[in-house]
Amino acid sequence: MVDRPLRQRFVLDTSLFLTPEIRDDEDLEAACLDLLDLISEAKLVHNISCYMPPSIQAELTTMLEDRAISDEVLTKLDTWVITKSPAHHEVRIPADLVYEFIDEMSERVDRGLRVSEKAVRKAEESRAETVEEHDHMTEVDKVISDLRDEYRDTLRQGVLDSREDFDLLILAQELEAGVVTEDQGIINWAEDFGLRYLKGRNFPPLLREYLAAGDPDRWRDET
């Protein structure tokens, strides 16, 4: 370990491991193994620590198991990424942020209602028609399908919408850590919380740069 460890801390989101954009041409298992190897080296060399709240760890483990990822990945995840519960009763959130969240959700509900109203009118106009190349699907079915997608985007895209996301931010605030995610909703709230954040796709290059500072021949050759 170096004489003056950097003592950097990061809280990792599920999207760091699963988002296709960060994997280049690697398959999921190879990408996860490469990432966890970087995390382990960064911990041993620079004392850079990575954390996850239990809710995120459980979510990620379930997703990896559903994709038939090997036990090696799960073992490395448990070894090198620290699972820690956020101090819900100790971390304080400014009232202004709560008001902002309430206002934003109220506005999104109104927008969601307008999306629903538009879909109802469209369904009424075309309920007897069938969709080309889909004899089993009526136009109403198509409208409902589109409604689900548009309603989901309107209410959830770019907003904090789960306990897992909230746990991530609270833990990062408690540890004074950087947030690593590809989720725009988490990024928006990390900015409001005054937290450091990093896009998931930029995290492996960041770790390689830290490692290259001490061993450039090895780590810069791998970028």
Solvent accessible surface area in square Angstrom, and as a share of the most:
residue,aa,sasa,rsa
1,M,152,0.68
2,V,54,0.31
3,D,143,0.74
4,R,214,0.78
5,P,29,0.18
6,L,81,0.41
7,R,171,0.63
8,Q,43,0.19
9,R,102,0.37
10,F,7,0.03
11,V,0,0.00
12,L,0,0.00
13,D,8,0.04
14,T,10,0.06
15,S,22,0.14
16,L,0,0.00
17,F,4,0.02
18,L,27,0.13
19,T,25,0.15
20,P,87,0.55
21,E,109,0.49
22,I,30,0.15
23,R,46,0.17
24,D,130,0.67
25,D,152,0.79
26,E,71,0.32
27,D,91,0.47
28,L,22,0.11
29,E,52,0.23
30,A,39,0.30
31,A,14,0.11
32,C,1,0.01
33,L,36,0.18
34,D,60,0.31
35,L,10,0.05
36,L,1,0.00
37,D,60,0.31
38,L,6,0.03
39,I,1,0.00
40,S,13,0.09
41,E,43,0.19
42,A,1,0.00
43,K,59,0.25
44,L,100,0.50
45,V,49,0.28
46,H,16,0.07
47,N,30,0.15
48,I,1,0.00
49,S,10,0.06
50,C,2,0.01
51,Y,22,0.08
52,M,0,0.00
53,P,0,0.00
54,P,54,0.34
55,S,31,0.20
56,I,1,0.00
57,Q,36,0.16
58,A,56,0.43
59,E,56,0.25
60,L,0,0.00
61,T,29,0.17
62,T,72,0.42
63,M,65,0.29
64,L,1,0.00
65,E,98,0.44
66,D,113,0.58
67,R,124,0.45
68,A,89,0.69
69,I,18,0.09
70,S,41,0.26
71,D,110,0.57
72,E,94,0.42
73,V,1,0.00
74,L,26,0.13
75,T,83,0.48
76,K,50,0.21
77,L,2,0.01
78,D,91,0.47
79,T,83,0.48
80,W,68,0.24
81,V,4,0.02
82,I,70,0.36
83,T,67,0.39
84,K,67,0.28
85,S,69,0.44
86,P,10,0.06
87,A,21,0.16
88,H,97,0.43
89,H,187,0.84
90,E,139,0.62
91,V,25,0.15
92,R,212,0.77
93,I,54,0.27
94,P,75,0.47
95,A,64,0.50
96,D,109,0.56
97,L,17,0.08
98,V,73,0.42
99,Y,147,0.56
100,E,79,0.35
101,F,68,0.28
102,I,96,0.49
103,D,96,0.50
104,E,47,0.21
105,M,54,0.24
106,S,62,0.40
107,E,96,0.43
108,R,22,0.08
109,V,67,0.39
110,D,69,0.36
111,R,89,0.32
112,G,0,0.00
113,L,98,0.49
114,R,141,0.51
115,V,16,0.09
116,S,31,0.20
117,E,85,0.38
118,K,115,0.49
119,A,11,0.09
120,V,100,0.58
121,R,156,0.57
122,K,106,0.45
123,A,18,0.14
124,E,100,0.45
125,E,142,0.64
126,S,16,0.10
127,R,155,0.56
128,A,99,0.77
129,E,96,0.43
130,T,81,0.47
131,V,23,0.13
132,E,152,0.68
133,E,162,0.73
134,H,81,0.36
135,D,130,0.67
136,H,149,0.67
137,M,51,0.23
138,T,49,0.28
139,E,38,0.17
140,V,39,0.22
141,D,61,0.31
142,K,78,0.33
143,V,6,0.03
144,I,70,0.35
145,S,45,0.29
146,D,57,0.29
147,L,42,0.21
148,R,156,0.57
149,D,76,0.39
150,E,69,0.31
151,Y,79,0.30
152,R,118,0.43
153,D,76,0.39
154,T,18,0.11
155,L,31,0.15
156,R,125,0.46
157,Q,127,0.56
158,G,19,0.19
159,V,4,0.02
160,L,18,0.09
161,D,57,0.29
162,S,40,0.26
163,R,206,0.75
164,E,48,0.21
165,D,13,0.07
166,F,70,0.29
167,D,17,0.09
168,L,0,0.00
169,L,0,0.00
170,I,4,0.02
171,L,0,0.00
172,A,0,0.00
173,Q,54,0.24
174,E,57,0.26
175,L,18,0.09
176,E,147,0.66
177,A,1,0.01
178,G,2,0.02
179,V,0,0.00
180,V,0,0.00
181,T,0,0.00
182,E,30,0.13
183,D,52,0.27
184,Q,92,0.41
185,G,1,0.01
186,I,0,0.00
187,I,6,0.03
188,N,51,0.26
189,W,13,0.04
190,A,0,0.00
191,E,96,0.43
192,D,59,0.30
193,F,27,0.11
194,G,68,0.65
195,L,22,0.11
196,R,115,0.42
197,Y,88,0.33
198,L,41,0.20
199,K,67,0.28
200,G,0,0.00
201,R,110,0.40
202,N,70,0.36
203,F,0,0.00
204,P,19,0.12
205,P,63,0.40
206,L,52,0.26
207,L,0,0.00
208,R,51,0.19
209,E,86,0.39
210,Y,49,0.19
211,L,3,0.01
212,A,2,0.02
213,A,81,0.63
214,G,62,0.60
215,D,60,0.31
216,P,63,0.40
217,D,113,0.59
218,R,111,0.41
219,W,14,0.05
220,R,120,0.44
221,D,116,0.60
222,E,100,0.45
223,T,109,0.63
